[in-house]
């Protein structure tokens, strides 16, 4: 046990009860103020897409890795962080240590510029549990007649359309009951987080940050894939890709810009996309005459021998990209690609999830084995990422000193609500919030 721990325990044990209580509430205020600043930093880090320099799908994944949060908590922190940007009063009270994170998390689910002041006032006179009750009740605010009428009307008007635009892009639009939308959103969220392989589309370090809307397209593809396969592990990589691709050997070997590399009756494909598909896919060779007419078609074969796949799966047991470890929707990647002489030996194949497999090909990243099967990832700029991360140096002053330096004055009563054990009048509170919403809407 360190000297600091012994001193802290001795000091706490010697404190009068009243002083111990004051110390607890004062530190709670300091922690709230510190968490507010931390969340504002999270929002800024997300805006700058800092997580992409580590090969992480989202800032929530980066928080899970570097800050020790579970994914559910990390996603909620990110939501609250961005919500604070549009709620200056909530942010001010949170930063001053007068609102706890639990209250702020609840408030940000329903707060808007019209009702923000009222919600802050109520939360300052209520416990965290009461604040949650206010928010839950307010979200359900509506008369039974209005709710039934709206539900029946929505049932009559619901639809979902999927069609192709003039440029061949799929377009969807529709309206659906909220319970179906909620189930769909939950499925999309699960698909985004389940594999961490959900999104490997455009973006990442090789392009601009991707929005949730863009990620949802890949998530929907995962849901479709799972349904058609009955379960996530029903089909392996070699059976997944059933897309016809026309490609000349010169494109894969020499990056010849004049060589053919395109979908059947479709647009051209980047060579790296085809290399990624060929890493772990079934192939059918179509041999053409000089005039382009088909001569013969070979039987369907896997580009990866079964023994090599089994060996990679036994050794890797999921994505080997540093600190990923996803176990489903995983491809086998050839570090040195087959089109350039790479073989199927165990030192040349590695399991990567969909996200990181695309990152390695289209994103310009590379992965390498070191001694004892350690894997490193190398960014397009040459930075090396491993599973062993040294924490960056930072100011180590106590949080209370940092709050004082920031001009935040916190004492033992700052975070304590002004509640005197009186009953919660939800009807009056919800009515007041609804009135402020109407006034805000009218303005």
Steps between C-alpha positions, in 0.01 A plus 500: 500500500639840402566789739221699333250218559599466865474876553159513333364210704638643826362845424156367409483280807585798723241733345188597693188373325390851402836569337491166320158587358622842391805346335282253308258761367775749415698241307179393321466858377863506387453168319189632323685812385792290386273262313338792319838617375586141410181462293565826317845363413336177377275700266799691364701179458208351306477811279867463415453126438799423723386141543572433132874543554479188720294299250191513725152497346355770724608722786303267730731214403801723574356590842444133573861422415682801646274610785376165628128551428263226391348562157152584627633764740737635235221550245285674762789730595543597135127571467500725806821671387342608171170590664678750726607700195141620449416547869708788638314531832526128575870515413553803724336337802676169435839671467438686827441171684134578570364216283617139516565289192196283583274804485662635186472161328125500569444865408675472164246241385223762481661842537473765230549879498135553599492280812867496602464763773202324656670161497809643667287665768307180570816289516659741748204441733474125444706189555651310208224236529231770493663663199484166321128474587434848365675418173328161459157651566564794272598271214165326534310830518190477282133435560378140441264620228778678313729201528240253367404731214863552402576128522204404279584767247862391485391140450295606198783709360797270563714395205854406405633542148829381356583599144792590276583857409593603145870456579442148633521586869247334729261746666271424794232703670202423718292552813442242771354467850742603774524151648620365165736793460632437850565135418674602178715756679593242762592251229711763323672594825566135578636442149728806531643385831469121479790432269671817481530377151187678401653796334789481264355713224624834373670715759746419772856630487488489121201735479260725691330391824187291448162593637267267689278501191787363291582238761134392505526387138772251594303403811195427285715285272609302806139452608404375154803270494416358841137438411584329173758283676264422791777574747820708493741206469297295251707601198874548487687757298542282195124470459415860586609675183281399207569811292617457143821693428685532171867567559819479294809351662694818416271700728573284803870446436623827356220748581465554124252791467388376157421146620137400556371488859122528522177339616300289259291748302596761758743776588874477539645390834818616673771238469545486879129421541540201270814390684305514826219288356750250361671460839217281624247419226390238257616563145386385157749556218347615169742456211433716193611488140704790362179655366351495851261206449482248788695184432458294817411537867691321776331334795441709810794482739595672822792740489602373845562131580291359780807403699634858490163636612481254789855580609434877493174459691662275763788742556323838473148430632377830359633826360869548586511872433639659821231509769213382277434130558163484320403139437228511233484639147873434478706450182839336455744759364820431307771733627692455175221469244464192284507703179850610593635161599369466854416153619270342760768427761403591856737800517325656199134459597320674783138543604361854469146623551321667210583849625871442543529286186379796298722733699802291404415490129314815397617697803870450432583346840718191540523228764811307595590207725780551751658244730272274701208568260465863614320709238564866424311734269673772299310810393534651151729762656729238653387512864508162674210387721522200727286360777743645754428872529694729730266762649585856395644730761246736653456741787471304823369770732198401710167567333407756766815702420423490129145618566633784716742597225207508256311739729242241609399551863368182659419426861314233694156630395558571129371172358237430768147560365274756666246233592327483837336158468181651356298289249565523129209672320547344157178645358608858563853432382397334173242769436765767546741328266228455238411871523864597443518264204189660347641847555827397343319347204289813455809717500 
